């Protein structure tokens, strides 16, 4: 059904038109979650044993809202870049929406969302700057940039404790890494090829309790908080491999289209794919919202699969 819907939408509309609809949908989700948190706290705020007061909006958890708002934040940022030289009122509208998304994001108390937003904003700015100065860049400039990125990456890896400490977190990713290790060593080894069945692994209540105790987490664990691992736990290495073929194909098509067109519009597929990767590392995005984000991935594939190689 998702494949048919993606094909139907792309056959009738251009991706840029669908992006406008996505932007409107994002604004509706943001405002609805804002009202839910402010006017209906029993619905819009978390009240778990270990988490109280963090915004969850119309979603079930703060990380769910936070990472979706991180996606919304990116969508608004793209709109600002697209409208900046066209319409001041429209640009001002998206700037206000962008700031509103930050307000909601900060109230989720989701460190994964904060870091995702920082990384995506950095990527966006990097692409925009490159588009503006690419004609003046030479090989030495790229080598210097790669060197600086390597140094920055090394500094981040060597100081992870300090960085996570700034957010009152540690390098276990709030217990995710010990939990993943335990699941692999205790459960996944029994069914590594085919897994436990589509969406079946976390329905085993006894396993959830056991994993929660092993991870020393006070609330029941119902997802792996990593979409790639959840695919593996449910469908095994065979299912994960099949998905990765589709996923890497979408990445290749997005990057190829950006390289051929080199426009602000061509950054949209790359940035969406970047979000699906970064967010999926600490949130089971492709497990909880598989229909929505898989639809976007398929739309990217169908829209840009026939890019003209003669434009290179």
C-alpha positions as CSV (number, residue, x, y, z in Angstrom):
1,X,0.0,0.0,0.0
2,X,2.8,2.4,0.9
3,X,4.6,1.7,-2.4
4,X,1.4,2.3,-4.4
5,X,0.7,5.5,-2.5
6,X,4.2,6.8,-3.0
7,X,4.1,6.0,-6.7
8,X,0.6,7.6,-7.1
9,X,1.7,10.9,-5.3
10,X,4.9,11.2,-7.4
11,X,3.1,10.5,-10.6
12,X,0.6,13.3,-10.0
13,X,2.7,15.9,-8.2
14,X,6.3,17.1,-8.2
15,X,8.3,16.5,-5.0
16,X,8.5,20.3,-4.4
17,X,4.7,20.5,-4.3
18,X,4.6,17.6,-1.9
19,X,7.2,19.3,0.2
20,X,4.8,22.2,0.6
21,X,2.1,19.8,1.9
22,X,4.7,18.3,4.2
23,X,5.5,21.8,5.5
24,X,1.9,22.5,6.3
25,X,1.5,19.1,8.0
26,X,4.5,19.8,10.1
27,X,3.1,23.1,11.2
28,X,-0.2,21.4,12.2
29,X,1.6,18.8,14.2
30,X,3.7,21.4,16.0
31,X,0.8,23.7,16.9
32,X,-1.4,20.7,18.0
33,X,1.4,19.4,20.2
34,X,2.0,22.9,21.7
35,X,-1.7,23.2,22.6
36,X,-1.8,19.7,24.0
37,X,1.1,20.5,26.3
38,X,-0.1,23.9,27.4
39,X,-3.9,23.4,27.6
40,X,-4.2,19.6,28.3
41,X,-1.2,18.6,30.4
42,X,-2.7,15.3,31.3
43,X,-2.4,14.5,27.5
44,X,0.6,16.6,26.5
45,X,3.0,16.0,29.3
46,X,4.8,12.8,30.5
47,X,4.0,11.5,33.9
48,X,6.2,8.4,34.1
49,X,7.9,7.2,37.3
50,X,11.3,8.4,35.9
51,X,10.1,11.3,33.7
52,X,7.7,14.0,34.8
53,X,6.8,17.2,33.1
54,X,8.6,16.7,29.8
55,X,6.4,17.6,26.7
56,X,5.2,14.8,24.6
57,X,2.4,16.6,22.8
58,X,0.2,14.4,20.7
59,X,2.8,11.6,20.8
60,X,3.4,8.9,23.4
61,X,6.9,9.9,24.6
62,X,9.1,13.0,24.8
63,X,11.7,11.5,22.5
64,X,8.9,10.8,20.0
65,X,7.8,14.4,20.0
66,X,11.3,15.8,20.3
67,X,12.8,14.0,17.3
68,X,9.7,14.7,15.2
69,X,10.0,18.3,16.1
70,X,13.7,18.1,15.1
71,X,12.4,17.0,11.7
72,X,9.9,19.8,11.7
73,X,12.7,22.3,12.6
74,X,14.6,21.1,9.6
75,X,11.6,21.5,7.3
76,X,11.1,25.1,8.5
77,X,14.8,25.8,8.0
78,X,14.6,24.6,4.4
79,X,11.6,26.7,3.8
80,X,13.5,29.8,5.0
81,X,16.3,29.1,2.5
82,X,13.8,28.6,-0.3
83,X,11.8,31.8,0.3
84,X,14.6,34.1,1.5
85,X,15.0,36.0,-1.7
86,X,11.4,35.6,-2.9
87,X,9.1,36.9,-0.3
88,X,9.9,38.7,2.9
89,X,6.5,38.0,4.6
90,X,6.7,34.3,3.8
91,X,10.2,34.2,5.0
92,X,9.2,36.0,8.2
93,X,6.4,33.4,8.7
94,X,8.8,30.5,8.4
95,X,11.3,32.2,10.7
96,X,8.6,32.6,13.4
97,X,7.6,28.9,12.9
98,X,11.2,27.9,13.2
99,X,11.6,29.7,16.5
100,X,8.3,28.2,17.7
101,X,9.7,24.7,16.9
102,X,12.7,25.5,19.1
103,X,10.5,26.4,22.0
104,X,8.6,23.1,21.7
105,X,11.9,21.2,21.2
106,X,13.5,22.6,24.4
107,X,10.5,21.6,26.5
108,X,10.7,18.0,25.4
109,X,13.9,17.6,27.5
110,X,15.1,15.1,24.8
111,X,18.9,15.2,24.5
112,X,18.7,13.0,21.4
113,X,16.5,15.6,19.8
114,X,18.9,18.4,20.7
115,X,21.9,16.7,19.3
116,X,20.0,15.6,16.1
117,X,18.9,19.2,15.6
118,X,22.5,20.5,16.1
119,X,23.9,18.0,13.6
120,X,21.2,18.6,11.0
121,X,21.5,22.4,11.3
122,X,25.3,22.0,10.8
123,X,24.8,19.9,7.7
124,X,22.2,22.3,6.3
125,X,24.6,25.3,6.8
126,X,27.4,23.3,5.3
127,X,25.4,22.6,2.1
128,X,24.2,26.1,1.8
129,X,27.7,27.6,2.2
130,X,29.1,25.0,-0.3
131,X,26.5,26.0,-2.9
132,X,27.5,29.6,-2.6
133,X,31.3,29.2,-2.8
134,X,31.7,26.0,-4.7
135,X,33.0,27.7,-7.8
136,X,35.9,29.2,-5.9
137,X,36.9,26.1,-4.1
138,X,40.0,24.1,-5.0
139,X,41.4,20.8,-4.0
140,X,43.4,22.2,-1.2
141,X,40.2,23.7,0.3
142,X,38.5,20.3,0.4
143,X,41.6,18.7,2.0
144,X,41.7,21.4,4.7
145,X,37.9,20.9,5.3
146,X,38.3,17.2,5.6
147,X,41.2,17.6,8.0
148,X,39.3,20.0,10.2
149,X,36.3,17.7,10.2
150,X,38.6,14.8,11.2
151,X,40.1,16.8,14.0
152,X,36.7,17.9,15.2
153,X,35.4,14.4,15.1
154,X,38.4,13.1,17.1
155,X,37.9,15.8,19.7
156,X,34.2,14.9,20.1
157,X,35.0,11.2,20.5
158,X,37.7,11.9,23.0
159,X,35.4,14.1,25.1
160,X,32.1,12.3,24.9
161,X,31.8,12.2,28.7
162,X,32.2,16.0,28.9
163,X,29.7,16.6,26.0
164,X,27.0,14.3,27.4
165,X,27.7,15.7,30.9
166,X,26.6,19.1,29.6
167,X,23.2,17.6,29.1
168,X,23.2,15.6,32.3
169,X,23.6,12.3,30.4
170,X,26.4,9.7,30.1
171,X,27.9,7.7,27.3
172,X,25.6,4.7,27.8
173,X,23.0,6.8,26.0
174,X,20.6,6.6,29.0
175,X,21.1,2.8,29.2
176,X,20.6,2.1,25.6
177,X,24.1,0.6,24.9
178,X,23.9,-1.9,27.9
179,X,20.4,-2.8,26.8
180,X,21.4,-3.4,23.2
181,X,24.3,-5.5,24.3
182,X,22.1,-7.7,26.5
183,X,19.5,-8.2,23.8
184,X,22.2,-9.3,21.3
185,X,23.8,-11.7,23.8
186,X,20.6,-13.1,25.3
187,X,17.9,-13.1,22.6
188,X,19.2,-12.2,19.1
189,X,21.7,-15.0,19.0
190,X,18.8,-17.5,19.0
191,X,17.3,-16.1,15.8
192,X,19.9,-14.0,14.0
193,X,18.8,-14.7,10.4
194,X,15.0,-14.3,10.4
195,X,14.4,-12.6,13.8
196,X,11.3,-13.0,15.8
197,X,8.8,-11.8,13.2
198,X,7.5,-8.5,12.0
199,X,6.8,-6.3,15.1
200,X,6.9,-9.4,17.3
201,X,10.0,-9.1,19.5
202,X,8.7,-6.5,22.0
203,X,5.4,-8.2,22.4
204,X,7.0,-10.8,24.6
205,X,6.2,-9.3,28.0
206,X,8.6,-11.6,29.9
207,X,11.4,-10.6,27.7
208,X,10.6,-6.9,28.1
209,X,10.7,-7.3,31.9
210,X,13.9,-9.2,31.8
211,X,15.6,-6.7,29.5
212,X,14.4,-3.8,31.6
213,X,15.9,-5.4,34.8
214,X,19.2,-6.1,33.0
215,X,19.4,-2.5,31.7
216,X,18.4,-1.2,35.2
217,X,15.7,1.0,33.6
218,X,12.7,1.9,35.9
219,X,10.0,1.9,33.2
220,X,9.1,-1.0,30.9
221,X,11.2,-1.2,27.7
222,X,9.0,-1.5,24.6
223,X,11.4,-0.6,21.8
224,X,15.1,-0.7,21.1
225,X,15.4,3.1,20.6
226,X,17.3,2.3,17.4
227,X,15.4,1.7,14.3
228,X,18.1,-0.4,12.6
229,X,18.4,-2.7,15.6
230,X,14.6,-3.0,15.9
231,X,14.5,-4.2,12.2
232,X,17.2,-6.7,13.0
233,X,15.5,-8.0,16.2
234,X,12.2,-8.4,14.4
235,X,13.3,-9.6,11.0
236,X,16.9,-10.7,11.6
237,X,19.9,-10.0,9.4
238,X,18.0,-11.0,6.3
239,X,15.3,-8.3,6.9
240,X,17.9,-5.7,7.8
241,X,19.9,-6.4,4.7
242,X,16.8,-6.1,2.5
243,X,15.9,-2.8,4.1
244,X,19.5,-1.5,3.8
245,X,19.5,-2.2,0.0
246,X,16.4,0.1,-0.3
247,X,17.8,2.6,2.1
248,X,21.3,2.9,0.6
249,X,19.6,3.2,-2.8
250,X,17.6,6.2,-1.6
251,X,20.9,7.7,-0.3
252,X,22.6,7.2,-3.6
253,X,19.8,8.7,-5.5
254,X,19.6,11.7,-3.2
255,X,23.3,12.5,-3.3
256,X,23.5,12.0,-7.1
257,X,20.5,14.3,-7.6
258,X,22.2,17.0,-5.4
259,X,25.5,16.7,-7.3
260,X,23.8,17.0,-10.6
261,X,21.5,19.9,-9.8
262,X,23.4,21.8,-7.0
263,X,20.3,23.8,-6.0
264,X,18.6,24.6,-2.7
265,X,15.7,22.3,-3.7
266,X,18.1,19.5,-4.3
267,X,19.2,19.7,-0.7
268,X,15.8,18.5,0.5
269,X,16.2,14.8,-0.2
270,X,19.7,14.8,1.2
271,X,18.6,16.5,4.4
272,X,15.5,14.2,4.8
273,X,17.7,11.2,4.4
274,X,20.2,12.6,6.9
275,X,17.4,13.0,9.4
276,X,16.3,9.4,8.9
277,X,19.8,8.2,9.7
278,X,20.7,10.4,12.6
279,X,17.3,10.1,14.4
280,X,17.1,6.4,13.8
281,X,20.3,5.8,15.9
282,X,18.5,6.8,19.1
283,X,14.9,6.4,18.2
284,X,13.0,3.6,16.5
285,X,11.8,5.9,13.9
286,X,11.5,3.4,11.1
287,X,9.8,1.0,13.6
288,X,7.3,3.4,15.2
289,X,6.6,5.7,12.1
290,X,7.4,3.2,9.4
291,X,4.5,4.3,7.1
292,X,5.3,8.0,7.3
293,X,9.1,8.0,6.8
294,X,9.1,5.0,4.5
295,X,6.7,6.9,2.4
296,X,9.1,9.8,2.2
297,X,12.0,7.5,1.3
298,X,10.0,5.8,-1.5
299,X,8.9,9.2,-2.8
300,X,12.5,10.3,-3.0
301,X,13.4,7.2,-4.9
302,X,10.5,7.5,-7.4
303,X,11.0,11.2,-8.0
304,X,14.8,11.3,-8.6
305,X,15.6,7.8,-9.8
306,X,15.8,9.0,-13.5
307,X,18.2,11.9,-13.0
308,X,20.0,12.7,-16.3
309,X,23.6,11.6,-16.1
310,X,24.4,14.0,-19.0
311,X,24.1,16.9,-16.6
312,X,27.2,15.8,-14.7
